[in-house]
Amino acid sequence: MRILTDQSTPAFPGERSIITIGAYDGVHIGHRAVIDHVRRLAAERSCRSVLVTFDRHPATVVRPESAPKLLTGPEQKMKRLEETGIDAVVMVPFDEGQAKESPEAFVQRVLVEHLAVAVIVVGDDFHFGRGRDGNVDLLRKLGAESDFDVEPLDLLPRADGVDEPVSSTAIRRALAGGDITLANEMLGHTFEVRGDVVKGDQRGRLLGFPTANVEVSNRMCLPADGVYAGRYERPDGTVHDCAINLGRRPTFYEHAETSLLEAHLLDFDGDLYGEQAIVRFSHFLRSERKFDGIDALISQLRADVENARTLLIDSSD
């Protein structure tokens, strides 16, 4: 997969492209359905398959006060896109200037001149450009002038019967409710976060359950506070089953300002400080709660670890 960051010259001289455009946060099953369609069309027409996206979520520039938390960081997003088999990703820098570019200018500059677009594949509710003025009708008008077609696709419906399509917004809502199973189903892969392991108060070690305290960027989406079963990947690629506590530790703190992510690696004893961790959330175990004392907490932690161990035995995420 080629990553194209310079849109000033033709990307594929003498060749045309089948493209799709969007933030593609999460690279969920709805996104993959669109990308699969792009790749099929490209193969049929001997064109390049291309995804046009942005170096940051556009909302962080045009409405930063209400920009959504991200499901995937830049590295995760590129990894997921590479897995789709798409030929190229065009990475458009999104800043104040880009936010002011008209839909017509964007189409001419990036899609026509840079990519020689033959077909644009987008969801039927697609909007783009300054003020979100661009839509499928405008693309059709511009396509008639610049010799490209537009194929709007119906959005992929959710498998749980809810009358709503799969979307990044729906996944964030599922995570906020602690429904990690539904979120993972819509993602098509296990939800994961990344961060450095930092020193904490080492209370878990004193309780007999040492944890890696993983510092996750506040730009990233996290599930609801609670206890989860999952997997922990180290920089060397080794993967360990783990029990994850995400929360404010009410047994010890009355008013913690932020939630802390702690992962207890099953059957592991080693130093993780300073490493980057990938933590994957497979199963929701229970909500966070305050315990009457240390003994009650330790008893529950033992149960959490065994529950996590049992659930992960037959899981292959």
SVG drawing of the C-alpha trace seen along z (x, -y; Angstrom):
<svg xmlns="http://www.w3.org/2000/svg" viewBox="-35 -29 47 52">
<polyline fill="none" stroke="black" stroke-width="0.4" points="0.0,0.0 1.4,-3.4 0.8,-6.4 0.6,-9.6 1.2,-12.9 1.9,-15.2 -1.2,-16.1 0.6,-18.5 1.3,-16.0 -0.5,-13.1 -0.3,-10.0 -0.5,-7.4 0.4,-9.0 -1.5,-7.4 -3.8,-5.5 -7.2,-6.3 -8.5,-5.6 -11.5,-4.3 -11.7,-6.2 -13.5,-6.6 -13.2,-9.5 -13.7,-9.8 -12.2,-10.0 -12.3,-6.2 -11.9,-6.2 -11.9,-2.7 -11.8,-1.1 -14.9,0.9 -16.9,3.4 -19.0,0.7 -15.7,-1.0 -14.4,2.4 -17.5,3.0 -17.0,-0.3 -13.3,0.5 -14.1,4.0 -16.4,2.4 -13.7,0.0 -11.2,2.8 -13.7,4.9 -14.5,1.9 -10.8,1.2 -10.0,4.8 -12.8,4.8 -11.8,1.5 -8.0,2.0 -7.8,-1.1 -6.0,-1.9 -8.0,-1.5 -7.5,-4.6 -8.8,-5.8 -8.6,-9.6 -8.5,-10.5 -7.0,-13.1 -4.0,-13.4 -6.4,-14.3 -10.1,-14.1 -11.6,-17.1 -13.8,-17.8 -10.7,-18.6 -10.2,-21.7 -13.8,-22.8 -15.5,-22.1 -12.8,-21.1 -15.1,-21.6 -17.2,-18.7 -14.7,-16.6 -15.2,-12.9 -12.7,-10.7 -10.7,-8.6 -11.2,-4.8 -7.9,-4.5 -4.6,-6.4 -2.6,-7.1 -0.5,-4.0 -3.5,-1.8 -5.5,-3.3 -2.7,-2.7 -2.3,0.9 -6.0,1.6 -6.1,-0.1 -3.1,1.9 -5.0,5.1 -7.7,4.2 -5.5,4.6 -6.2,1.1 -3.5,-0.2 -3.0,-3.6 -4.0,-6.0 -4.0,-9.7 -3.3,-11.6 -4.6,-15.1 -3.3,-17.6 -6.3,-19.0 -5.8,-22.5 -7.7,-25.8 -6.8,-26.4 -8.1,-22.9 -11.3,-23.5 -12.0,-26.6 -11.4,-24.9 -14.6,-24.7 -15.9,-21.2 -15.5,-22.1 -11.8,-23.1 -11.1,-20.0 -12.6,-17.7 -10.6,-19.3 -7.3,-19.5 -7.2,-16.1 -9.6,-13.8 -9.3,-15.0 -5.8,-16.3 -4.0,-14.2 -5.9,-10.9 -7.6,-11.0 -10.7,-9.7 -13.0,-7.4 -15.5,-6.5 -16.1,-7.9 -17.7,-5.4 -19.2,-7.0 -22.0,-6.4 -25.3,-7.9 -25.2,-10.5 -21.7,-11.7 -20.8,-15.3 -17.4,-17.1 -15.7,-20.4 -16.2,-23.9 -19.3,-23.9 -20.0,-20.3 -21.5,-21.8 -20.4,-18.9 -22.7,-15.9 -23.6,-13.2 -25.6,-15.5 -22.7,-17.9 -20.4,-15.1 -22.7,-13.9 -22.7,-17.4 -19.0,-17.7 -18.6,-14.2 -20.6,-15.1 -18.2,-18.0 -14.9,-16.1 -15.7,-12.6 -16.2,-10.5 -19.1,-8.5 -20.5,-8.5 -21.7,-5.4 -23.4,-6.0 -23.7,-2.9 -26.3,-2.1 -24.6,-2.0 -24.1,1.4 -26.9,2.3 -26.2,3.5 -26.4,7.2 -28.2,6.8 -31.4,5.7 -31.2,2.0 -32.5,-0.3 -29.2,-2.1 -26.2,-1.5 -22.7,-0.5 -20.8,-3.7 -18.0,-5.1 -20.6,-7.0 -22.5,-3.8 -19.2,-2.1 -18.4,-5.0 -21.8,-4.7 -21.4,-1.0 -18.1,-1.6 -19.5,-4.3 -22.1,-1.7 -19.5,0.9 -20.9,3.1 -17.5,4.3 -19.1,7.3 -21.2,5.1 -18.4,2.6 -16.1,5.4 -18.7,6.9 -19.2,3.5 -15.4,3.0 -14.7,6.4 -11.7,6.7 -11.0,6.3 -11.0,2.8 -7.5,1.7 -5.7,-1.2 -2.0,-2.0 0.2,-3.8 3.3,-3.8 3.6,-1.9 4.2,-4.4 4.8,-4.1 1.8,-4.2 1.2,-3.8 2.1,-0.1 -0.9,0.8 -1.7,3.7 1.6,5.4 1.0,5.0 -2.4,6.6 -0.9,9.6 -2.1,8.4 0.7,6.3 -0.5,4.2 0.9,2.3 -0.4,-1.3 -1.0,-2.3 -1.1,-6.0 -3.5,-6.5 -3.8,-9.8 -6.9,-11.8 -7.7,-12.1 -8.5,-8.4 -11.8,-6.7 -12.0,-4.4 -14.8,-2.0 -16.9,-2.6 -15.2,-2.2 -15.2,1.4 -13.3,4.6 -12.6,6.5 -10.8,9.5 -8.4,8.9 -4.9,9.3 -1.8,7.3 0.9,7.1 4.5,6.1 6.8,4.3 8.5,7.7 5.1,9.0 4.5,11.4 0.8,11.4 -0.4,12.1 -3.9,12.8 -4.9,10.1 -7.5,8.7 -8.0,5.0 -9.3,2.5 -10.4,-0.8 -11.6,-3.4 -11.1,-5.7 -10.5,-3.1 -13.2,-4.3 -12.1,-1.9 -9.0,-4.1 -9.9,-7.5 -13.0,-9.5 -12.8,-11.8 -10.2,-10.8 -10.2,-13.2 -9.5,-10.7 -9.9,-7.0 -6.7,-4.9 -6.1,-1.8 -4.4,1.0 -3.7,4.4 -2.8,7.5 -1.0,10.0 -1.9,13.5 1.0,15.8 3.6,13.1 6.3,11.6 8.6,9.0 9.4,5.4 7.2,3.5 8.0,-0.1 8.7,-2.4 7.4,0.0 4.6,-0.8 1.6,1.5 -1.2,2.5 -4.2,3.4 -7.2,5.2 -10.6,5.4 -12.3,8.8 -15.0,9.2 -16.8,7.1 -16.6,8.6 -18.3,6.2 -18.8,2.5 -16.4,0.7 -17.5,0.4 -16.3,-0.5 -15.5,2.3 -15.9,2.3 -12.3,3.2 -9.0,4.7 -10.1,8.4 -13.3,7.9 -11.4,6.3 -8.7,9.1 -11.4,11.7 -13.1,10.0 -9.8,9.6 -9.2,13.3 -12.6,13.9 -12.0,11.4 -8.7,13.1 -10.2,16.5 -13.2,15.2 -10.9,13.6 -8.8,16.7 -11.9,18.8 -13.3,16.4 -10.0,16.1 -9.3,19.8 -11.5,20.2 -11.0,16.7 -8.6,16.0 -8.6,12.2"/>
</svg>
